[in-house]
Amino acid sequence: MEILKAGDPRCAQLEREGWTVVGESWGARLRLRGEADLAPARSAVARATDAGIAVRELGRPDLPALAALDAATAPDYPVTPASFHEARSAAALGALLDAGRRAFGAFEQGQLLAATVARRDGERAETDFTCVRRDARRRGLAAAVKGAAVLALAREGARVFGTGGARGNAGSIRMNEALGYVLEERWLSYAPP
Ligand SMILES: CC(C)(COP(=O)(O)OP(=O)(O)OC[C@H]1O[C@@H](n2cnc3c(N)ncnc32)[C@H](O)[C@@H]1OP(=O)(O)O)[C@@H](O)C(=O)NCCC(=O)NCCS
């Protein structure tokens, strides 16, 4: 298996040799140039809050609920050779928080419906994953939790936010675009002849 960025001259060479594309994934960025670039994140959080959803940072006491949500949604991530998701235990998620990751969740009547986990390295931030309980999708909750993460990491100094996923993940692409992310890269997974 070879994973190449679309446009890499080696793509044409592999195709000449009979390799075939077996998966496609994308990378998107949100580049903060001014306060206005945070407006979509702010309104995503506000829409959820106005609808009675509590959007807040997750901490150690939330780890069992976060692990249960991660396990329940793990089968729903489209799989490509370049993008896949494995559910983590509460202990493994706790280790991510200990290592500086930040997690945000959306609650309704005390139930965790949506969550995102993200990390920052200087001005760069990356999302580890975002998930929403099946019966709570299409209510803007993914955009709300990811928006909350963008706002928090921007306050810490993040300026370029990266994220990615599988080509077929329309919900993920649309949710990121709603927050101002722009699709910048396409990756192709090639299988040998
Ligand atoms: C992808 C996922 C996180 C989206 O969660 P969600 O709460 O339904 O998304 P939102 O309601 O915040 O949607 C934000 C936008 O995306 C659109 N959208 C959401 N799901 C969509 C879908 N399946 N097809 C097309 N558009 C979709 C919404 O209509 C909304 O668009 P709008 O701003 O123009 O109204 C959710 O489907 C999920 O948990 N999937 C499994 C895990 C996964 O794939 N995670 C993403 C990879 S990290």
The ligand as a MOL file (V3000), in Angstrom:
LIG
                    3D

  0  0  0     0  0            999 V3000
M  V30 BEGIN CTAB
M  V30 COUNTS 48 50 0 0 0
M  V30 BEGIN ATOM
M  V30 1 C -19.6550 13.3320 11.4180 0
M  V30 2 C -20.4520 13.6210 12.6880 0
M  V30 3 C -19.4580 13.9630 13.7930 0
M  V30 4 C -21.3760 14.8510 12.3910 0
M  V30 5 O -22.0800 15.1370 13.5850 0
M  V30 6 P -23.4330 16.0030 13.5780 0
M  V30 7 O -23.6770 16.4640 14.9730 0
M  V30 8 O -24.4960 15.2630 12.8810 0
M  V30 9 O -23.0180 17.2570 12.6930 0
M  V30 10 P -23.7100 18.6770 12.7860 0
M  V30 11 O -25.1670 18.5200 13.0920 0
M  V30 12 O -22.8970 19.5650 13.6730 0
M  V30 13 O -23.6070 19.1460 11.2960 0
M  V30 14 C -22.8670 20.2590 10.8430 0
M  V30 15 C -23.2030 20.4280 9.3690 0
M  V30 16 O -22.9480 19.2050 8.6630 0
M  V30 17 C -24.1260 18.7440 8.0100 0
M  V30 18 N -24.1710 17.2830 8.1050 0
M  V30 19 C -24.0760 16.5320 9.2180 0
M  V30 20 N -24.1420 15.2210 8.8960 0
M  V30 21 C -24.2780 15.1670 7.5530 0
M  V30 22 C -24.3950 14.0930 6.6270 0
M  V30 23 N -24.3670 12.8170 7.0370 0
M  V30 24 N -24.5180 14.4060 5.3200 0
M  V30 25 C -24.5070 15.7040 4.8980 0
M  V30 26 N -24.3880 16.7630 5.7250 0
M  V30 27 C -24.2880 16.4960 7.0380 0
M  V30 28 C -25.2580 19.3780 8.7860 0
M  V30 29 O -26.4220 19.4990 8.0080 0
M  V30 30 C -24.6670 20.7380 9.1140 0
M  V30 31 O -24.6820 21.5480 7.9510 0
M  V30 32 P -25.1820 23.0440 7.9710 0
M  V30 33 O -24.2260 23.7690 8.8890 0
M  V30 34 O -25.0890 23.4590 6.5570 0
M  V30 35 O -26.5730 22.9730 8.5330 0
M  V30 36 C -21.3530 12.4230 13.1060 0
M  V30 37 O -22.0930 11.9990 11.9840 0
M  V30 38 C -20.5700 11.2350 13.6720 0
M  V30 39 O -20.3730 11.1280 14.8930 0
M  V30 40 N -20.1110 10.3040 12.7910 0
M  V30 41 C -19.3160 9.1760 13.2360 0
M  V30 42 C -17.9260 9.5950 13.6620 0
M  V30 43 C -17.2070 10.3900 12.5700 0
M  V30 44 O -17.2220 10.0520 11.4020 0
M  V30 45 N -16.5420 11.4780 13.0070 0
M  V30 46 C -15.8860 12.4140 12.1030 0
M  V30 47 C -14.4890 12.0680 11.8490 0
M  V30 48 S -13.3590 12.6590 13.1090 0
M  V30 END ATOM
M  V30 BEGIN BOND
M  V30 1 1 1 2
M  V30 2 1 2 3
M  V30 3 1 2 4
M  V30 4 1 2 36
M  V30 5 1 4 5
M  V30 6 1 5 6
M  V30 7 2 6 7
M  V30 8 1 6 8
M  V30 9 1 6 9
M  V30 10 1 9 10
M  V30 11 2 10 11
M  V30 12 1 10 12
M  V30 13 1 10 13
M  V30 14 1 13 14
M  V30 15 1 14 15
M  V30 16 1 15 16
M  V30 17 1 15 30
M  V30 18 1 16 17
M  V30 19 1 17 18
M  V30 20 1 17 28
M  V30 21 1 18 19
M  V30 22 1 18 27
M  V30 23 2 19 20
M  V30 24 1 20 21
M  V30 25 1 21 22
M  V30 26 2 21 27
M  V30 27 1 22 23
M  V30 28 2 22 24
M  V30 29 1 24 25
M  V30 30 2 25 26
M  V30 31 1 26 27
M  V30 32 1 28 29
M  V30 33 1 28 30
M  V30 34 1 30 31
M  V30 35 1 31 32
M  V30 36 2 32 33
M  V30 37 1 32 34
M  V30 38 1 32 35
M  V30 39 1 36 37
M  V30 40 1 36 38
M  V30 41 2 38 39
M  V30 42 1 38 40
M  V30 43 1 40 41
M  V30 44 1 41 42
M  V30 45 1 42 43
M  V30 46 2 43 44
M  V30 47 1 43 45
M  V30 48 1 45 46
M  V30 49 1 46 47
M  V30 50 1 47 48
M  V30 END BOND
M  V30 END CTAB
M  END
